[in-house]
Amino acid sequence: MSSPSALACPDSLKAVLSARDAAAALAAGFDEAGVPCDQLPLADGGEGTEEALAGRLPAGAVVVEAASVIPFDPSRLDVTAHSSHPLGEALARVRASHLFVGLGGTANMDAGAGLLEVLDALPAPTTVLCDVQTTLYDAPRTFGPQKGATPEQVVELEARFRGDDRLAPFASLPGSGAAGGLGAALASLGARLVPGAAAVLDLVGFDAARPALAVTGEGRVDGTTAAGKAPAEVARRCAAVGTPCVVFGGVVVEPVPDAETVALSGEPAQARADLVELGRRLGLRLLDAAR
């Protein structure tokens, strides 16, 4: 009988471990248990998208991750101080046959106003990988507070978003509210908005039927995880083909449907060791089930 194999396919643990480092830690644990484990770091359009897609895009295609240009920093929460202008400048410099833009994990809440100041046309046919499917007019109330907006500022943002006639035709598109409204701004220039997690899984060649067990996860597993994040997409695809899936979270607020959800210690300094131990434990469980 051949040995069962695992697939470590996590998203990043924001500001703690990259998806690549998280996958390596899980694989080290499976290795300790004597179980082969492939590594496939994932992303959903937010942090880590460029790394996840490195070497996996069609020839001539380029990916730009908005989170690397306008990073979200919890220590600098100010929705009036962060503009999408730098992303517009970065996109204007792109030379490619196709452009992928990852949206998610940014500090801005300007509905792409800064980007549109410097970019009046896209440099190539563009696919936008949205980490959420939130629409433009819902974005201020949904994401404004976590980016530092006061209740009064949320009301101001809602009025500003609704007052931009350039974006109105695109305001109801799923993903138009991603990255502080950048989805709508890019759509107004002709970009196609797609769910980021599903697109990334397709681009990296994720095959839910291959492993005996898939292990995915992120730093915080809550209600937003099931609303389009990479771990939920992995769990959905695994359930469709009958492959067991374990979803880990540094913190688990709400379990993911169709998967076993496991909480780690919640200590950032312990995250790597937690994942090694999780891999080892799941590897031993796989071996026991195969006997």
HELIX and SHEET records of a PDB file:
HELIX    1   1 ALA A   19  ALA A   33  1                                  15    
HELIX    2   2 THR A   49  LEU A   53  1                                   5    
HELIX    3   3 ALA A   66  VAL A   69  1                                   4    
HELIX    4   4 HIS A   85  ALA A   92  1                                   8    
HELIX    5   5 ALA A  113  VAL A  118  1                                   6    
HELIX    6   6 LEU A  136  ASP A  138  5                                   3    
HELIX    7   7 ALA A  139  PHE A  143  1                                   5    
HELIX    8   8 PRO A  145  LYS A  147  5                                   3    
HELIX    9   9 PRO A  151  ARG A  162  1                                  12    
HELIX   10  10 ALA A  168  PHE A  170  5                                   3    
HELIX   11  11 ALA A  178  SER A  188  1                                  11    
HELIX   12  12 GLY A  196  LEU A  203  1                                   8    
HELIX   13  13 THR A  225  ALA A  227  5                                   3    
HELIX   14  14 ALA A  230  VAL A  241  1                                  12    
HELIX   15  15 PRO A  268  GLN A  270  5                                   3    
HELIX   16  16 ALA A  271  ALA A  290  1                                  20    
SHEET    1   A 5 CYS A  37  GLN A  39  0                                        
SHEET    2   A 5 ALA A   6  ALA A   8  1                                        
SHEET    3   A 5 LEU A 213  VAL A 221  1                                        
SHEET    4   A 5 CYS A 245  VAL A 252  1                                        
SHEET    5   A 5 GLU A 260  ALA A 263  1                                        
SHEET    1   B 4 ALA A  61  GLU A  65  0                                        
SHEET    2   B 4 HIS A  98  LEU A 103  1                                        
SHEET    3   B 4 THR A 126  CYS A 130  1                                        
SHEET    4   B 4 ARG A 192  PRO A 195  1                                        
END                                                                             
